[in-house]
Amino acid sequence: MQAQAPGQEQRFKPGRVSPKVRVLLVEDEVIFARAVAKRLQQAGYDCEHAATLEDGRELVRQMVPDLVLLDMRLPDGNGLDLLPELVSKGIAVISMTAYGEVTDAVYAMKLGATDYLKKPVDLEELLLAVEKAQTATQLKHHLDYSRQRNMHASEGVELLGDSPAVSSVRAQIERFAQLVSFSDAIPPTVLIQGETGTGKDVAARLLHLSCANSDRPFVHVDCASLPAELIESELFGHEKGAFTSAQASRYGLIEAAEDGTLFLDEIGELPLPLQAKLLNVLERRRVRRLGSTKEHPVQARFVAATNRDLHQMVLEGRFRSDLFYRLNVLTMQMPPLRERGDDILLLAKHFATQTERRYGLQPRPFSIEASHMIRDYQWPGNVRELKHQVSRAVLLSRESQIMSHDLALPGSLQASPPMVAPEPGVTLESAEKVLIENALRQSNNNVSEAARQLGITRMAMRYRMERHGLKL
């Protein structure tokens, strides 16, 4: 399975209009220029003024502006002469022109200007245009970064194994990708289910990479790790003044995934009020930021993943039935490692080789006893646990082979307490509580070590302990 892409996938944090955004105003009308500069400075922008093309070029070199307000007619030439240089540097440009010179503005747009304004310019209209241009520039920079990151990440994403279960997952990914091969089609939602550590995130990324628009963003949102007080703003974005700390407009993760894939990991942890808002986005393909009356269209593929029984959560009133039915269009079940037969040894050797190469170690085989142990162990943390245990064994082993004692698997040590299996008929909740209690007992109440054994983050471990009322 699942060699994680080089470097850990990071959640995208949307950009925001910075109070230090640098604006260069190239304008020869002094009174108008002073009024514009004063209004921009009041709004928190740094603003410099140049009255000629030559002075504008010099200030571009000195200050490297984020945005240029460019008059078309200047004493020493036309603003169109400077425009290509600005666009080539990735600087956003808003052209300004008198009513009779609109043809210049249209040509400026063809050359790469972000927007244009007709004189006389209303200062509030100008400010809105500046904020819009800055937001568009931030989004473009993020998309460019996402494309580069995805190209790099795709080199290490693969689904290893020859078991029937893995072959079935590969076939499903291929079929689902073909369903969205047309750019004008609305991608159906995909729900990936499976235990923690089975590679649901890998399946989501492979689905993204298998589709025609794989060069677009892949935005990974971990619903379990987002703070409750921030998750709505993170997902949907907000306008300036929407709440006390909203000092500038900000687009959310849903908008950041435009034309690409939004992967909602641990969807079962999403609070009920936000489930309703997410359902609205899925149904109408439009998103409204906090504090805004406007809606923005959303053209993205939504992929959700969970290790929970969402149907049971619906019955218990902890997950919206309408959202469940909306997500449950195309489903994919990731098999647990213990059901993948000889794939386990294949993966163990793969992770051992990865670790040896990363640290410049000589390749060493697993001993017969270690191989049997790897094959027979139940792997409650699945592939994630396997990777951690094998990497640890490779780094700590001092013999010519990786021995069984190097693996230090729970149950292989005499001092380790026996695993407590839940009785037949118990709920997923109670079974999860038993696993957490076992992991804490085996790690001597070391939360980080227990989380590592279970293949989850420390934050997710703390969250689950609190939910089950477990205290140290």
C-alpha positions in Angstrom: 0.0 0.0 0.0 0.6 3.1 0.8 3.8 4.8 0.7 3.1 8.2 1.9 4.2 11.0 -0.3 7.5 12.6 0.5 6.9 15.0 3.4 3.6 14.9 5.2 0.5 16.3 3.6 -0.2 19.6 5.1 -3.6 21.2 5.4 -3.9 24.4 3.4 -4.4 27.6 5.4 -6.2 30.1 3.2 -4.4 33.4 2.7 -5.7 36.7 3.9 -5.3 40.3 2.8 -2.3 41.4 4.8 -2.0 44.9 6.3 1.4 45.1 4.8 0.3 44.5 1.2 2.4 46.8 -1.0 0.5 48.9 -3.6 2.3 51.0 -6.2 0.2 53.9 -7.7 1.5 55.1 -11.1 -0.5 58.2 -11.7 0.4 61.8 -12.9 -2.7 63.6 -11.4 -1.2 64.6 -8.1 -4.5 65.5 -6.2 -6.2 62.2 -7.3 -3.0 60.3 -6.4 -2.9 61.8 -2.9 -6.6 60.9 -2.3 -6.0 57.3 -3.5 -2.9 56.9 -1.4 -4.6 58.2 1.7 -7.6 55.9 1.3 -5.4 52.8 0.8 -3.3 53.7 3.8 -6.5 54.0 5.9 -7.4 50.5 4.8 -4.1 49.1 6.0 -2.1 49.0 2.7 1.4 50.3 2.2 1.2 52.7 -0.8 3.9 54.4 -2.9 3.3 56.8 -5.7 5.1 57.4 -9.0 4.1 60.1 -11.4 5.9 58.7 -14.5 6.7 55.4 -16.2 10.4 55.8 -15.4 9.8 56.4 -11.7 7.3 53.5 -11.7 9.9 51.1 -13.1 12.4 52.2 -10.5 9.9 51.7 -7.6 9.0 48.3 -9.0 12.6 47.3 -8.6 12.9 48.8 -5.1 9.7 47.8 -3.4 8.5 44.7 -5.4 4.8 45.6 -5.1 2.0 43.1 -4.7 -0.3 45.3 -6.8 0.1 48.2 -9.2 -2.6 50.8 -10.0 -1.5 51.8 -13.4 -2.7 54.9 -15.3 -2.8 54.4 -19.1 -1.7 57.9 -20.2 1.4 59.2 -18.5 3.8 62.1 -19.3 6.5 59.8 -20.6 4.4 57.1 -22.3 1.6 54.7 -22.1 1.0 52.4 -19.1 0.8 49.5 -21.6 4.5 49.8 -22.0 5.1 48.8 -18.4 2.3 46.3 -18.1 4.1 43.2 -19.7 7.0 43.6 -17.3 4.7 43.7 -14.3 2.7 40.6 -15.5 5.9 38.7 -16.1 6.9 39.3 -12.5 3.5 38.0 -11.2 2.4 41.4 -10.0 -1.3 42.1 -10.1 -2.3 45.2 -12.2 -5.4 47.3 -12.2 -5.4 49.7 -15.1 -7.1 53.1 -14.9 -8.2 55.0 -17.9 -10.4 57.9 -18.9 -13.8 57.3 -20.5 -12.6 57.8 -24.0 -9.6 55.5 -23.6 -11.5 52.2 -22.8 -9.8 50.5 -25.7 -6.5 50.8 -23.9 -8.1 49.2 -20.8 -9.5 46.3 -22.9 -6.1 45.7 -24.4 -4.5 45.9 -20.9 -6.8 43.0 -19.8 -5.7 41.0 -22.8 -2.1 41.6 -21.8 -2.8 40.2 -18.3 -4.2 43.1 -16.2 -6.4 41.8 -13.4 -9.1 44.5 -13.7 -9.6 48.1 -15.0 -11.3 51.2 -13.7 -12.8 54.1 -15.6 -12.0 57.7 -14.4 -13.3 59.5 -12.5 -12.8 56.7 -10.0 -14.9 56.3 -6.9 -12.5 55.6 -4.0 -14.6 52.9 -2.4 -15.0 51.2 -5.8 -11.2 51.4 -6.1 -10.7 49.9 -2.7 -13.1 47.0 -3.5 -11.2 46.4 -6.8 -7.9 46.3 -4.9 -9.2 43.8 -2.4 -10.6 41.6 -5.1 -7.4 41.7 -7.1 -5.4 40.8 -4.0 -7.7 37.8 -3.2 -7.4 36.6 -6.8 -3.6 36.8 -6.6 -3.5 34.8 -3.4 -5.7 32.2 -4.9 -3.6 32.0 -8.0 -0.4 31.6 -5.9 -2.1 28.8 -3.9 -3.2 27.0 -7.0 0.3 27.2 -8.5 1.8 25.9 -5.2 -0.8 23.1 -5.2 0.1 22.0 -8.7 3.8 21.8 -7.8 3.1 20.0 -4.6 0.8 17.5 -6.3 3.4 16.8 -8.9 5.9 16.1 -6.2 3.5 14.2 -4.0 2.2 11.9 -6.8 5.7 10.3 -7.1 5.3 8.6 -3.7 1.6 7.8 -3.7 0.8 4.2 -4.6 -1.4 1.4 -3.6 0.9 -1.6 -3.1 -0.3 -5.2 -2.9 -1.7 -8.1 -5.0 -4.6 -9.2 -2.7 -8.1 -9.4 -4.2 -9.2 -6.6 -1.8 -6.6 -4.2 -3.0 -7.2 -5.1 -6.7 -10.9 -4.3 -6.1 -10.0 -0.9 -4.7 -7.8 -0.1 -7.7 -10.6 -1.0 -10.0 -13.0 1.2 -8.1 -10.7 4.2 -8.3 -10.4 3.7 -12.0 -14.1 3.5 -12.5 -14.8 6.5 -10.3 -12.2 8.6 -12.1 -13.8 7.8 -15.5 -17.2 9.1 -14.2 -15.7 12.6 -14.0 -13.7 12.6 -17.2 -15.8 15.4 -18.7 -14.8 18.9 -17.5 -18.5 20.2 -17.6 -19.8 17.3 -15.5 -20.6 17.7 -11.8 -18.3 15.2 -10.0 -20.3 12.8 -7.8 -19.3 12.6 -4.2 -17.2 9.7 -3.0 -17.3 8.2 0.5 -14.2 6.2 1.5 -14.7 3.9 4.5 -12.3 1.9 6.6 -10.5 1.5 9.8 -7.9 4.0 11.0 -4.6 3.6 9.1 -5.9 1.6 6.1 -5.0 4.4 3.6 -8.2 6.3 3.0 -6.1 9.4 2.3 -4.0 7.6 -0.2 -7.1 6.3 -2.0 -8.5 9.9 -2.2 -5.2 11.2 -3.6 -5.0 8.4 -6.2 -8.6 9.2 -7.2 -7.6 12.8 -7.7 -4.5 11.9 -9.7 -6.4 9.5 -11.9 -8.8 12.2 -13.1 -8.4 14.6 -16.0 -7.9 17.7 -13.8 -5.2 16.2 -11.6 -3.1 19.3 -12.0 -5.7 21.2 -9.9 -5.6 21.5 -6.1 -5.9 18.6 -3.7 -7.0 20.1 -0.4 -6.9 17.8 2.6 -9.1 18.8 5.5 -8.9 16.8 8.8 -12.2 17.5 10.4 -11.1 15.9 13.7 -8.1 18.2 14.1 -9.7 21.5 13.2 -10.7 23.5 16.4 -14.4 23.7 16.8 -14.4 27.5 17.0 -12.5 27.9 13.8 -13.8 25.1 11.6 -16.6 27.1 10.0 -14.4 29.9 9.0 -11.7 27.5 7.8 -14.1 25.7 5.5 -16.4 28.5 4.3 -14.2 31.6 4.7 -15.3 34.9 6.0 -15.7 38.6 5.2 -14.0 41.4 7.0 -15.8 42.1 10.2 -17.8 38.9 10.3 -16.5 38.4 13.9 -14.2 40.1 16.3 -10.9 38.9 14.9 -11.9 39.0 11.2 -9.7 41.9 10.2 -9.8 41.0 6.5 -11.7 38.9 4.0 -10.6 35.3 3.7 -11.7 32.5 1.4 -12.1 29.1 2.8 -10.9 25.6 2.0 -13.9 24.8 -0.1 -13.1 27.7 -2.5 -9.4 26.8 -2.4 -10.3 23.4 -3.9 -11.8 25.0 -7.0 -11.7 22.7 -10.0 -9.8 20.2 -7.9 -10.6 17.8 -5.0 -11.7 18.7 -1.5 -10.9 15.7 0.8 -12.9 15.8 4.0 -11.1 13.3 6.2 -12.9 12.1 9.4 -16.2 13.5 8.2 -18.0 11.9 11.1 -16.3 14.4 13.4 -18.0 17.4 11.7 -20.3 19.2 14.1 -24.1 18.9 13.3 -24.6 22.7 12.5 -21.8 22.5 9.9 -23.2 19.3 8.4 -26.2 21.3 7.3 -24.1 24.0 5.7 -21.9 21.4 4.0 -25.1 19.6 2.7 -26.2 22.9 1.2 -22.9 23.3 -0.6 -23.1 19.7 -2.0 -26.7 20.2 -3.2 -26.4 23.7 -4.7 -22.7 23.8 -5.5 -22.4 27.3 -4.1 -20.7 28.6 -0.9 -21.3 31.7 1.1 -18.7 33.1 3.4 -19.4 34.1 7.0 -20.7 37.6 7.1 -21.5 37.8 3.4 -24.7 37.9 1.4 -23.1 36.8 -1.8 -22.6 33.2 -2.9 -19.7 31.8 -5.0 -20.0 28.8 -7.3 -18.1 25.7 -6.4 -16.7 23.4 -9.1 -14.8 20.8 -7.1 -14.9 17.0 -6.4 -15.9 16.2 -2.8 -14.4 13.1 -1.3 -15.1 12.2 2.3 -13.6 9.5 4.5 -14.5 8.0 7.9 -13.6 5.2 10.2 -17.0 5.4 11.8 -20.3 3.7 11.0 -22.2 6.8 9.7 -25.4 4.8 9.4 -25.3 4.0 13.1 -24.5 7.7 13.9 -27.6 8.7 11.9 -29.7 6.3 14.0 -28.2 7.9 17.2 -28.9 11.4 15.9 -25.2 12.3 15.7 -25.0 12.6 11.9 -27.6 14.1 9.5 -29.4 11.5 7.5 -29.7 13.8 4.5 -26.0 14.5 4.4 -25.3 10.7 4.8 -27.5 9.9 1.8 -25.8 12.7 -0.2 -22.3 11.4 0.6 -23.3 7.8 0.2 -23.4 8.0 -3.6 -20.2 6.2 -4.6 -18.6 4.2 -1.7 -15.2 2.6 -1.4 -14.2 0.2 1.4 -10.6 0.1 2.4 -9.6 -3.4 3.6 -7.9 -3.8 7.0 -4.4 -5.0 6.8 -5.1 -8.3 8.6 -7.3 -9.3 5.6 -4.7 -8.6 3.0 -2.7 -11.8 3.3 0.8 -11.7 1.9 0.5 -8.0 1.2 1.5 -7.5 4.8 5.0 -8.9 4.1 5.3 -7.0 0.8 4.5 -3.8 2.6 6.9 -4.5 5.5 9.7 -5.0 3.1 8.8 -1.9 1.2 8.8 0.2 4.4 12.1 -1.4 5.5 13.7 -0.5 2.2 12.4 3.1 2.4 13.9 3.5 5.9 17.2 2.0 4.9 17.5 4.3 1.9 16.5 7.4 3.9 19.2 6.8 6.5 21.8 5.2 4.4 21.7 1.8 6.0 22.6 -1.5 4.5 19.7 -3.6 3.4 18.8 -6.5 5.7 16.1 -9.2 5.5 13.6 -10.1 8.1 14.3 -13.3 10.0 11.9 -16.2 9.6 10.5 -15.6 13.1 10.1 -11.8 12.4 8.3 -12.6 9.1 5.9 -15.0 10.8 5.3 -12.4 13.5 4.5 -9.7 10.9 2.2 -12.0 9.0 0.3 -13.3 12.1 -0.1 -10.0 14.0 -3.6 -8.5 13.8 -2.3 -4.9 13.2 -5.1 -2.8 14.9 -3.4 0.3 13.6 -3.2 -1.2 10.1 -0.7 0.1 7.5 0.2 3.2 9.5 1.2 1.0 12.5 3.1 -1.4 10.3 5.1 1.4 8.8 6.0 2.9 12.2 6.9 -0.5 13.7 9.0 -1.6 10.8 10.9 1.8 10.6 11.6 1.6 14.3 12.9 -2.0 14.0 15.2 -1.1 11.1 16.7 1.9 13.0 17.2 0.0 16.2 18.3 -3.4 15.0 22.0 -4.2 15.3 22.1 -7.6 13.8 22.5 -8.9 10.2 18.8 -9.6 10.1 15.8 -7.8 11.5 14.7 -10.0 14.4 11.3 -10.5 16.0 12.4 -8.7 19.2 13.3 -5.7 17.1 9.7 -5.3 16.1 8.5 -5.0 19.8 4.9 -5.8 18.8 2.3 -5.8 21.6 1.7 -9.4 22.6 5.2 -10.4 21.6 6.6 -9.2 25.0 5.8 -11.3 28.1 5.2 -8.2 30.2 2.6 -6.8 27.8 -1.0 -7.1 29.0 -3.3 -9.2 26.9 -5.6 -7.5 24.5 -9.2 -7.3 25.6 -11.6 -8.2 22.9 -15.1 -6.7 23.0 -18.0 -9.1 23.4 -20.1 -9.9 20.3 -22.8 -7.3 19.6 -21.0 -4.4 21.2 -21.1 -1.0 19.4 -18.2 0.5 17.5 -18.0 3.2 20.2 -17.4 0.7 22.9 -14.9 -1.2 20.8 -13.0 2.0 20.2 -12.9 2.7 23.9 -11.5 -0.8 24.6 -8.7 -0.2 22.0 -7.8 3.1 23.5 -7.8 1.7 27.0 -5.5 -1.1 25.9 -3.1 1.3 24.1 -2.9 3.5 27.2 -2.3 0.5 29.4 0.5 -0.9 27.2 2.2 2.5 26.9 2.0 3.2 30.7 -0.4 6.1 30.0 1.9 7.8 27.6 -0.7 9.5 25.3 1.8 10.1 22.4 2.9 6.4 22.4 -0.6 5.2 22.6 -1.6 7.4 19.7 1.3 6.0 17.7 0.3 2.4 18.4 -3.2 3.2 17.2 -2.0 5.0 14.1 -3.6 8.4 15.0 -2.4 11.8 15.9 -1.9 12.9 19.5 -4.6 15.5 19.1 -7.1 12.9 17.7 -6.1 10.6 20.7 -6.9 13.4 23.2 -10.2 14.1 21.4 -11.3 10.4 21.6 -10.2 10.1 25.2 -12.3 13.1 26.1 -15.3 11.7 24.2 -15.1 8.4 26.0 -14.5 10.0 29.4 -11.0 8.5 29.8 -8.7 10.4 32.1 -5.1 9.7 33.2 
